[in-house]
Amino acid sequence: MSRTERLNHRFASIGWGLLFIWWGMVVMVGPLTIGMGAIGTGLILLGINAGRRLMNIPLRDSTTTFGIFTLVWGALDLARSWLRLPPELSFALLLIVIGGIVLVKPLVVHPDIDG
């Protein structure tokens, strides 16, 4: 196993450990809402990819996409609850954000592609 593979495996293990601890805390502690849990999940996933980037390990597109997705979902859920909007509006906004991410992602130049 190469150094990069070992480091990548270590980052994945750390990420899973952090996620399980965070999810357990969200379930255990009453004031932590699902929105806050989603925000924490997004930050953990994006943090793992930031660590990969610092160690010159290729980033995982799925981790980045899911991290952004959960961060936005959490923010929308918190905004919905603060503004006392119906839950279906939060879901509709989430679908619009997902559509925007899916639309913009192919338009952004990938660093591995020449041209």
C-alpha positions, 0 to 999 in steps of 0.5 A, a space after each residue: 500500500 502506498 503512502 498516499 493510500 495509507 494517508 487516504 485510509 487514515 483520513 477516511 477512518 478519522 472522518 467516520 469516527 468524527 461523524 459517529 461521535 457527532 451524530 451520537 452527540 446530536 441524538 443525545 443532546 436535546 438542543 442540537 437540532 437536525 439542522 445543526 447536525 447537518 451543518 456539523 456533518 458538512 463541516 466534518 466532510 469538508 474538513 476531511 477534504 481540506 486535510 487531504 488537500 494539505 497532504 496533496 492527496 486527491 480530493 473525493 468529489 463525493 465527499 465535497 458534494 455531500 459536505 456542501 449538500 449537508 451544510 446547505 441543508 442544515 443552514 436551510 433547516 435552521 433558517 426555516 425554523 427561525 423564520 417559522 416557515 413550513 417544512 415543505 418550503 425548506 425541502 423545496 429550497 433544498 431541491 433548488 440548491 441541489 439542482 444548482 450544484 448539479 448544474 454548476 459542477 460540470 461548468 467548473 473547470 476541473 484542475 486535472 483537465 487541460 484546456 
